[in-house]
Amino acid sequence: MENLKVLGVDCNNCAANVRKALEDVNGIENLDIRLPEKIAVVTFDPDKVSKQEITEKVEDFGFDVE
């Protein structure tokens, strides 16, 4: 299990876009959108999906990943 922070999630539309980007990704265990902090925390199983794969999907929607 590993966490990945998605920066710039500052409104409900942003949160929906992050959810849409990751909705079909096998291996994501939890997605916690924290609007006050302007981040999304993605918990995933690195045996099922790579950090790079998740990063690419999220960046395609215009967000930075940390």
N, C-alpha and C positions, 0 to 999 in steps of 0.2 A: 504494500500500500504506500502510495506517495501522493503528496499534495502539489498542486500546480496553481499559481495565482494568475488570474486574468485581470489586468488593470483597465480602468476606464469604464467600468460598468456603473453608470451613474443615473440610470433611469429604468423604468419598467420595460421600455422598448429594447434597451441594451440587454437587459436580463433575458428577454425573450429571444433575442438574436443568439446569445451564448447558448441557451437551451436548444435552440434550433440547430446550431452548429454541431452540437454534441449528442443529439437525441438518438442517433443510430449507431453510436460508437460502442462496440462491445468491450467491456472491461472497465467502464466508468462505474464506480460504486456509489458515488455521491456527488451532487453539485449543490453547493451552498452559495447563493447570491447574497452578498452583503452590500446593499445599496449605500448605507451611511459611510462605509469605508471605500466605496467605489471599486470593489473587487468581487470576483467569483472564485471560490476555492473548489477545485476539482480533485476528488479523491479517486484514484484509479489503480488497477492491478497491472504493474509493469510486465507481468507474464502474458497478458492478453492484449495490451495496447501500449505503444511507446509514447514517451513524452513528446517526441518529435511529431508523431501522427496527430496528437491532440493539438499541439501548438499550431501546426499547419491549418487544421480545420478552423480553429478560433481566429487565427490571423486573416484567413480568407473573409471573415466578417468584420475586419477592421480593428481588432483589439490586439494589444500587446500582452505577451505572456512572460511571466517572471518565474 
